Amino acid sequence: MDSTSNCQFGLLHFKNGFFKRATFSKHIMNIFSLAVVFMLILLSQQQSFSQGLGDPIFKEDFGDINDGSEQHVFNDLRTGTSEGVYFKYNPLPYINSIDFYSPQRWALGDAYRDNRFVNSGGAPGVPAGVSFQGSFPASVNQGNWGPVFKNGANNTNSLDGVGGYSITNDSRGYYQGYMARVPDHTSGDYTGYMLVVDAHSSTRLYYNRVIDGLCAGTSFKFSVWVNDLNVEGNTPPQVQFKVYDESDYVSADSDVGLIFSYSTLAADVSPAGTWKELQYTFTMPPGVSEVRLQIENIVDTQYGNDLAIDDIQFQPFGPPSALIGLNSICIGEDPELTASVTGEPFPTNYFQLQRSLPGENNWVDVGTPVTTTGTDEVQFPNPNAPEDNTDYEYRVVVAGDLTTLGNPNCRVVSDPLLVQFYNHTVSIQAVPDAICVGGSSDLTAIIQSEIAGKTYEYFWEESINGVDWTIIDGENGSTINTGPLSVTTQYRVQTRVVGANCFGTGYSEIDAVTVIAPELVITNPAPICGPGTIDITDASITAGSDAGLVFTYFDTDGTTELTAVEAAAISVSGVYFITATIDGCSVTEEVTVAINDCSLNITKSVDPTSISAPATLNYTINVTNEGNVSLTGVVVTDPFTDGVTPLALTGGDTDNDGELDLTEIWTYETSYAADQAAVDAGADIVNTAFVDSNETAQDQASATTTI
């Protein structure tokens, strides 16, 4: 609710017609009087309105329950709800002919004139089913909720009775059932205040106000929302509106100076319990700038005549004006603002361009006034500085002469035109932002400061190094999928409105999709000979891999996981598998295990095999490879030589590689001189040769010469 935000109170004054003069700036704008002035006209003619309107000279919506004004809250259990009824604590200073009512302000004295419920015994009592929230003065009993007429000391329809009014958010604040329950009109949800009146037959003059600061010859529109609250079919509220030329005014009973008068009809507020907007227009006669408004009750009974009033507004009007231009522009672009009047223009149309930050209603002039005649258009120069990217609302004010152009009481305004800059920014959200090799991510472009109702197109780019960028063809939506990635890739996007060539603030910040690619380096273990085992968990096998990897070991089928004990004692040759995992991403590599059959065979012969006299014994030693791999470091020793020095190879290394291959027979020769002592000893001469290699255990063979 903006009860005062548009009111130019310093330009329009109200004066109390009884004894005291008061201005808008002091008395909430003395709205009610002016409101009802036009209500008389408004009530009579609820025509649709197609003229150009100026800023409201005032608007009265009576505030809301959160506006900080002093208030009291009460509750009626009959409604089955815990919602409170709010009453403003203080009366309006410009209403004096009827009593103000708020439950918290009751005082001792005549029960009727204190607006309290009185039971059949004549004492204050509690209406059935009514309870209150809040504290009452000790001297005040619970009583009536809402404003009531008061019949006087004798409880008769006597002339000493008087009506009552409240400022409340809910008309259920009346304990009797003949007032309809309605919320205020402004909010429609019981959070705003409205004026609720219960008039008496003796009530006559509601309002008597003087309004000055108006422009002679200017037309005005008055509008007000009224609700007939009486639901029992009794007399609806009716009032008579009178407007006087204040300079000629004599009294309320005289027609001297009367500009017009109007009495409302029952149909103007029908049906009961329904908000009705009433509006009327009139033109100030030449030479008149100050008028007196009077509103009188013309219902001669207190049975009925119950009403609520809200959202009273009064504003000048004239020929409709229009401001057109570009709603959305690039930074530095001209919004191409063009204004004109339609219908019957002023003899000369004076235009002033204004602007305000959106929603602030704080209008300032832009440039100087320009003029046209008839309905000719006027083009305004670009109002924006080249570097300015501030969104503004623009409007034009129009008057028939230059002197009234600056007077809010005497001009019309166009509807505001919001001009927004394409000043959007864009960011990227990657889900997920880290993936494994071969995975993909969904990228979403998020626009900030976008213009509502616009369709945006997107331009995506990708880069491996953040320097060389490639446009992603065919991707112009707000979301894309990266597809399978093998390396970390960076992305950026820019966006523009379809049909415009503005990219806002440009590219988004770079967003990278990290590809997690564990590096697993495998060094196959050296082959061994059985029955030995190989430990494939040995750190030397995965040396050079990424730090932090977690290893899992698999059998030769690639699927059967090995335990730690099994992986540390591989006894069968084959291709095994090691999987390395980090951050949920894995890589698998082969590890080759070779456990060979390493076997030697040695044979030894002697010539001669029998002696009876001293002789030279010639030995031949043959060594063969009985396994499946070549053998290295083959050494043959013979104790009859010296038992230490290896025998020289006399043949068999056909490829001269120093390795005993599977097809080779290596031959060694040595001799022994058997002397007479050996013969005399009579014991057979047994000579044993030994063979060894890098891969095998030692083996031996013997040759015997008999004596």
Summary of the structure (lengths in Angstrom):
residues: 707
radius of gyration: 54.5
end to end distance: 137.5
largest distance: 180.9
contacts: 2290
relative contact order: 0.08
helix: 7%
strand: 39%
